[in-house]
Amino acid sequence: MPPSSASDPYAGLSLESISTVDRAVEELRRSLFEGEIEPGTPLREVALAHALGVARSTVREALGVLVAEGLADRLPRRGIQVRRMDAVQVREVTRARLVAESAGVRAYAGSGAEARTELREALAAYAEVRTLDGPITEFTAAHLRVHRALVGLAGSERLLAFADGLYAEMRVALAHVDRSRGNAAEQVYSHEKLVRLVESGDTEAALAELEAHLAEAESSLLDVVVSRDS
């Protein structure tokens, strides 16, 4: 489906049949991740209801889900718009991710079997989705699952909840990076290298690799922000 024009950001939206809220959410989420609706775009109930062929009440509920997922923001007197990160937010999220994910790396030696299994399974799923011609939503979700599994090694539900908030904030921007890089194999390899170091027990080497990994991710996200705002 081709990207929408600047004059009509909703042109690429469609549903195969009468929608439910879940189907509307799925279609909107797909459009955000595919870049058809750009960060910062207002999400107007009337226009979306027309584009999707559903009632405004369905769109209203669907937008509430997007806000809860961190994909959109509800702004005072401005309605709802697609989440738009700026350079300051990118740097802040990266610093916070480093704290959360480093905590997991440091805790590996004392982590439980379930957390370790999740890390291995997350990495395997990421490698598998790379070989499939699926939507970018699946690739980005698998990507973030690996990083969430690193945090999970710390065994703290509060820390996981904190990390989930960070990942939600950056999902749309990260999808753009994943989509534009075109180097899925290299991305998977870099995560395999990181996980190998974590599992080797060489904590300092794993932390150094994590810091370099997140610095590269920050650079890519900043490139997206600069390109978008230029």
Secondary structure, DSSP 8 states (H G I E B T S, - for coil): ----BTTBTTTT---SSS--HHHHHHHHHHHHHTTSS-TT-B--HHHHHHHHTS-HHHHHHHHHHHHHHTSEEEETTTEEEE----HHHHHHHHHHHHHHHHHHHHTGGG--HHHHHHHHHHHHHHHHHHTS---HHHHHHHHHHHHHHHHHTT--HHHHHHHHHHHHHHHHHHHHHHHHH--HHHHHHHHHHHHHHHHHT-HHHHHHHHHHHHHHHHHHHHHHHHHHH-
